[in-house]
Amino acid sequence: MTQAVINLSDNAKKALFILFLGIILVFVFVGYVSLAVQSAMKKQGSKADEMLQNVVRADYFTNEKAFMKYARKKNARVFYVQARLAFLIILGSILLYVLCCLFSGWWGNPFGRERGFGSLFYQFGEWPKEKFFGIKLISGWPEVVAKPEFKLEALFSYLFVPPFLVGCGWFLICTQSFIARSLRIIKIRNSIYRKKLAPEEPTSLTPEENNN
Amino acid sequence: MLKLLKVFLRGLIITLLLPFIVAVWVLYGLYCIGLFIFMFVKTTIEYFKGGSFSADLPEDIEARRMVLEKEKRDEQAKEMLSSMYETSLAQQQANMFAQNQENCENSVENRDFLDEITSDEAEEKEDYTDDTSSY
């Protein structure tokens, strides 16, 4: 029987422990973020209850297909109403950028480092890496290449990027809300039109009464 | 600790599924952009035709009317029930009052009868005492 003996230095042991702890923390963080997203989607999905309550209370649709068609249409309308402002912000910022570019004659990357929004942030070099069991792993912090700097020639980018990012984020939230409502609509459809044979709640009858 | 372990496992599964989740989200995002443009064109055409955009569909307006009617009907039924209950209550009270009056009359008659009996008995007693005192 062969026995593999791995001799680890103290530093390697420490690095291994930190790596293990870091992975666990990342997974726990992702778990909590997913829980937060789930609860947010539940809240967003409750809007579907609100928008369908009249139709359901009035028993307006007798078949599933017509109900789903109506629900999709209504969901699209609610999405349009919600996303209008986000789209307007994105469109406005793009228009502003194009106008600025036309005036200045510079058609570069507005997110870049030279004349873009990136000049307002720290810029780092490459991450130093070392071999660890044959795998190249990050072993330290990267060097700071450039410090944040306000450049007057990048003013157009500063004006364009923040509203553009806000608009994009808003639009993504609207998309998430749209997905949440779609999922909730499917649940509502199932609860109304797809009756289950087994009772969902236990009856109040005792076993003796049931036998009778 | 068990809760933390659950969150950790959830995080692990989400991390493994993250590329698919992001792909679905991006696809939905693209679909939503298309949907938005379609809705924008549709509402613009509607606007130039003289119509106005509203989040409500004709089905919503009809359903709201039906719900209001239903509520009105329910309210009417409730009112009718309560008025029926009130009339039956009044009838019951009148019946009870008549019954009470009858009972009272009966009791007065009984009392008169009893008074008569007791006065006769008293007279008899007095006669008896007079007779015995003479001895």
Interface residues (C-beta under 8 A of the other chain):
Chain A: I24 V26 F27 V28 F29 V30 G31 Y32 S34 L35 N54 V55 R57 A58 Y60 Y70 K73 K74 A76 R77 V78 F79 Y80 V81 A83 F87 F171 L172 C174 T175 Q176 F178 I179
Chain B: L4 K6 V7 F8 L9 R10 G11 L12 I14 T15 W25 Y28 G29 C32 L35 F36 M39 F40 T43 A55 L57 E59 D60 E62 A63 R64 M66 V67 K70
